Structure formats: structure tokens, C-alpha cells
Amino acid sequence: MSGIGARPNDHVARPQFVASLDDQSRDWELVLRESHHRMKNTLTLLGASVRRDFTRAATRDVSLAVDRLERRIVAFGRLYQLLSDNDDPSAVAVEPFFENLCGALSEAVLEPAGIRCEAAVESGRLPAAQCHRLALMLTELVTNAAKQAFPNKSGALIRIELASRDGAWLCTVADNGIGATGPLQGTGSRILEGLARSIHARLHGEAGQGGTRVTIVMPAVA
């Protein structure tokens, strides 16, 4: 006798449905990789054109400004490269990957805004998919803090920590800004929630007069 609510074709339809989801996931990953690749190439071309157009600038101030802009464009290109290189199926070394990511975020996003960055990253290894999705979440949190936390940027600091504890990785982004008045809203919140679900992670946030602190708790093997 069939179980309650069972349908005769369930054993056929479910594998087809799962296969369809897998195909959609692969298509979406391909779109993301292509978008990152296109952005990286665009930034490379933009940097080259800036250097070419202003290389004969008459004043030292303009030349220095161009140097700063070019370095920032290169840093954005490096950031997109780190976020889009997800072709390696093997495990990724956590410490060098996230130290490079923090350096690119600092140079591309934080330093131009007058925000200092500190990073403490423990050594270890993570599956490539987990590592890159965690990197996307970290980037979203850092970018959001840079935009929202420091209306007065004097002494602004964002600290990033990654540590392995009791079978889980803890990734914390803390700032000494004004303190969030509520949860993230809009597209950024949906991106974070979707990425967290995809790697079975949880988000914990706290805010006060000393700033905002958000921790991602992700199992080492999802």
C-alpha cells in the first residue's frame, strides 16, 4: 500500500526535479563567474585608459591623484579576481586567501574612505565553495560597514577575524562606528541570508555605542 500522500510518479519526478535544481545552480554559477570576469576586465581597461589619458599631466598633484586612482582600480580588479576564482574543486588555504581578500578590501574600499583595517586569520583549509561564499559574505559586511557606520570617520576602524573553533569557522566583522539601529535591509540582507543558507551558516549580530559586530558561524564541513 502506498504511503499517505504518496504519488505513483514521485520516485521519478523527484530525481528529475533535483537534477533540474542542479542545472539551475550550475547556470547561476556560470553567470556569476562571467559577471565577475567581465567586471575585472572592465576595471583593467579603465585603469589602462586613466594612465594613458593622464600620463602627460602637467602638475604633480594631478599625477599623484591618477596614481591613487589607478591603484584603487587595480585593487578592485584583485578583489573581483579573488571573489570569482571558484574553479578549483580542492580545498583552499584559509590564511593566505583571506589575508589577500582583506588587503584588497582595504586598498579598494576602506583606505580611500579613511577607514583603517585590521585582520587576524587562523590557518586551515576549507572547500572552495564554502571559502568563496564566505568571502562574498565578508565583503558584503565590510562594504556595508564602510557605507553606514562612520558619518564621522575620525579613528574609523574595521576589524576582521577568522578562527576555527569546535568544528566550526567563526568569521567576525566588527567596527567602532555609530552602531547599527536594526538588521541589514534590502538586497544586501537577502544576499547574506541566501549565502548563509547555502553553506549552512548562521549570522549573529550585536550593536551598541562601541559599534557593530557581526559573526558568521559556519560548520567546517557543510
Salt bridges, closest charged atoms under 4 A:
ASP10 OD1 - ARG7 NH2 3.16
ASP23 OD1 - ARG26 NH2 2.37
GLU29 OE2 - ARG133 NH2 2.69
GLU34 OE2 - ARG38 NH2 3.14
ASP67 OD1 - ARG51 NH2 2.40
GLU70 OE1 - ARG51 NH2 2.73
ASP87 OD1 - ARG33 NE 3.47
GLU107 OE1 - ARG78 NH2 3.41
GLU118 OE2 - ARG116 NH1 2.87
GLU118 OE1 - ARG159 NH1 3.08
GLU122 OE2 - ARG165 NH1 2.85
GLU161 OE2 - ARG159 NE 2.72
